[in-house]
C-alpha cells in the first residue's frame, strides 16, 4: 500500500486536498462517501457498458419461448 502525507487547504468555502500524481484518478468526477473518519473517493466512469449493465434490474417476467424454425432457402442473387 502506498501512503503519502498531503496538506488540506481552503478553496473558497470548500476544504480541498491536492492529490499527488501517484494517486491520480481517471475521469473528471468522483463519488465521495464518508465511513467513520475516512473519506473514500471512487472514480465515476461514464458510458461504460459494464456500469450500464450493472445498473439494470432483473426482469420480473421471463421472455416468451421462441419457436426454433429450420433455416429457409434463399434464391441466389
N, C-alpha and C positions, 0 to 999 in steps of 0.2 A: 504494500500500500504506500502510495506517495503522500507525504504530508508537507505542508509549507505554511508558514505564518503569513497572514495578509492583514492589511490595515482597513478598518472601517472608516468611512468619511461621509459627510453630508453633501447631498446634491439637491439644493433647494430644500424642500420639506421632507425629502426621502433619505433614508440611510442607504449607503451603497458599499460595495466591495469591488476592488479591481481583481478580475480573475486572471491569474498567471497563465502564460501560454500553454504550459503542460496540462492545465485543467480546462482548456478551451473546449467549447461545445459546438456542434454543428447546428446550423439554422439560426433563426433570429428571435425565437421565442422559447420560453421555458415554462413548465408548470411548477409552481412553488408550493411546498407544504411544510408545516412545522410539526415535528414529533419531539415532544419534550423541549429540550434546549437545542435541538438540531434543526437546521434549515436545509431542506432537501430540494435540489433543483433537478428536474427531469426535462430533457430537450423535447420539444414538440416537433414531431416530424410530420409535415403536411403532405397530402397527396401520395401517401404510401399505401399500396394495395393491402399489405398485411394489417395496417392500422384500420383501414376501412372494413376489412372482413371481420376483424376482432370487435368492431363496434356494432355489428349486426346481431340482432337477437334471433334465436332459432325460430323457424316457422312452427306455428301451432298445428297446422294441418299438413299431412304428407301430400306430396304431389300425386296426382292420379296415375295409375299404371298406364303405360303407352303400349299399344298393340305392336308387336315385333313383326313387321311385314317383310316378305322376301324382297330382294333388290329388283328394281324394274329395268327392263331392257330399254335402251335408248338408241335412236337412229343415229348413225354416224353423220357428221357434218360434211 
